Amino acid sequence: MADYTLYYWPVPFRGEFVRAILAHQGASVDEPDSDAIAAMMAADPQDQPIPHMAPPMLVQTATGKAVAQMPAICLWLGRTLDLLPSDPHEAACAIKLAGDANDVLDEMTLDGGKSMWTAQTWADYQPRLRRWMGIWEASPLADPLSQILAATLWGTMTERLPALRPLLEAEAPGVAALADRLRAEPALAAQAKDSRKRFGDAWCGGEIEKSLRHVLSIGQ
């Protein structure tokens, strides 16, 4: 029996952060299929392991405890797996990066695909994307959780959307190097390889990914 059960769709995106943390720590995880995820979402809140709207949700096998929302899961795992600094301020800064990662994902998918990218809206977004990269470059990334978050966000994004890699190298060379180094270590390299095998080229999926890839191809 696996150490955890992760409810998340068959794409990297938010679930990849949880997968990477668990892989880094050598923890095993089961992932139910999309039908099980849909059933969990449709269940009455009082019947869910923790009341939530949508995945990711992580359940610990030994205790039955569950947490939903990616930043909250990162806090839980960071504390229980000893990945966070002992200093409260430094720990808060690390968890802040999980919130930042969530914000970047929301922006890159136009709030979950509520609209689609066009050449103009993508061009208009470039200064903000560059600033996000600069924020991560200037952030302290000394603790294990912060490093995993940075490597997973920017490493996965630029691996699946390689047109973004030159921009990351220009705006955040330290983050790019960190992502390369960490994702080359055995545990995260194996996890990334497994995600590639399971999910193919997908990053976030759906029509929003199609529109994102289209605007990126125009810019090349």
N, C-alpha and C positions, 0 to 999 in steps of 0.2 A: 504493500500500500504506500502511495506517495505521501510525502510530507505535507503537501498542500494541494488544493484544487483551485485552479485559476479559471474563472469564467471570463472569456474574452473572445472576440471574433477572430477568424483565421486570417489576420493581417498583423504586421508588426505594430505600428502606431502606439497607442497608450499601453497596450499589453506588453510591449517589448521591454519597457522599463522593469516591470515585475519579473519577467522571464530572466532578464540580465542579472538582477539582484540575486535571485534564487540560484542561478547558475554559478555566479561568482562565489556563492557560499556553499556550493555543492549540495543544495537541497533539491529533492525530487518534486515534480509537479505533474498532476494530471490536468488535462484540458478537455472538458466536455464539448460535444459538437454544437453546431449552431442551433439545432432544434432544442437542445437542453438549455442553451442560453436564452432563447426566445421564451421557453416555458418559465424559466426563472424570472425573467422580466415581467411576464404576465401574471405571476403569482401575486396574491394579496400581500401587501407589505408585512403584515403580521406573520405570514408564512415563509418569508424569506429569511435566510440566515442573518442578514442585516438589511433593514429597509433601504432600498435603493431604486433608482430609476433605470440605470443602464450600467453595463460593465465598463471597466474591470471590477470584479469582485474576487477577493481571495479568501479561501477558507483553510484554516489550519486543521489538519486531520486529527492530531492528538487531542486538541481541546474543543474543536468545533467552533472556535471563535472565527468571526468573519469581519472583514473591512472592505468597504467600497470606496471609490474615487482614488485615482492614481496617486495624488500627493499624500493622502491619508495612508494608503498602503505603504508608500515609501517611508513615512514616519514610523509606522508599526514595525516594518522590517528593519529599518535603521536602528531602532531601539532594541528589538529582540535579538538581532543578529550582530550587534555591536559594531555598527558601521558609522555611527555618528560620534562627533566629538563630545567629550564630557562637559565642556563649557556650554551653558545654555544659549548664549548669544551665537556662538559658532554653530551649534546644532540648528538654531532657528535659521541661520543663513543658508545652511545646507537644504533645509526643507523649503525655504523660499525658492531655491532653484527648481524644485519639483513643481511648484506653482508656475514659475517662469516657463518651464518646459510645456506645461499644459496650455499656457497662453500662446506659445509659439505654434503648437499643434492646432489650436483653435483658429489662429490667424491664417496659417498655411492652408487650412481647409475651409476658409470663409465661414466659420462658425458651423462646422459640420455639413457643409454643402448647401447652405441656404441660398447661395447664388454660386455662379460658376466664374472662373477666371476668364478674363479677356486680355488681349495684349495690353490694353490701356490700364486696366486695374492692376495687372502684374507690374507694369512699369512704375505705376504710382506707389506700389508697395515696396519697391527696392530700398529706399532710404530707411524704412522701418525695419526691414529684414537685416540690413547692414548694422543698424543700431543694436538689434538683438544679438547679433554675433559679437559686437563690441562689448555688450554687457557681460556675456559669458567669458570673453577674453579677460575682462577686468575683474571678474569674480574670483574669490579664493576657492581653489579646487584642491585643497590639501587632504580632505578626509575621503574615505572610500566611497561613501554614498554620493558626494558631489562629483567625484570622478566618474562613477558609473553613470550617473545622470547625464553628464556632459558627453561621454563617449556614446551613450545610447541615442540621445537626441540627435547630435550632429553627425555621428558616425553612421547611424542607420539611414538618416535622411539623405546624406550625400552619397552613400553607397547605392541606395535605391534610385536616387535622382542625381546622377553623376554630374549633370550640368551645373549643379550648385557647388561642387567641390572647389573650383577655382575661386569663387566668391568667399568661401569659408577660409581658404588658405590666405587670401588677401586681407580679410577683416579680422580673423581670429587664428593666426598660425599656431599659437600655443594650444588652443583647443583642438585643432586639426591633428597636431602631433600627439596629444594626449589620447584622442580617439583611436588613432592608428596603433599606438603602443598598447593600450588597454585591450582593444579588440583583437590583438595578436596573441594575447596570453591564452593559454590552453582552454580555460573554462569559457571565456567569452567568445573565443574563436569557434569553439564547438557549438555554442548556443547560436551564434550568427549563422553558422553553416546549417544548423537544423532549421532555423527560420527560413533560410533561402530554399531549402529542400521542401518545406511544408507550404510556403506562401508564394514561391516564385519571385517575380519582380515586384509584387504588390508592396505598397507602402501604407496608404490609408484606405485604398479601395474605392469603388463606386464611381459615379460620374464626376465627382470633384477631382479625383486623381486623374481621370482622362483629361479634364480641362487644364489641370496643372501641368501634365506632361506636354500638352499641346503648346502652351505658352512658352515652356522651356525649350521646346524644339524650334519655335520661331526665333528665339534669341540666339540660337547657335549659329 
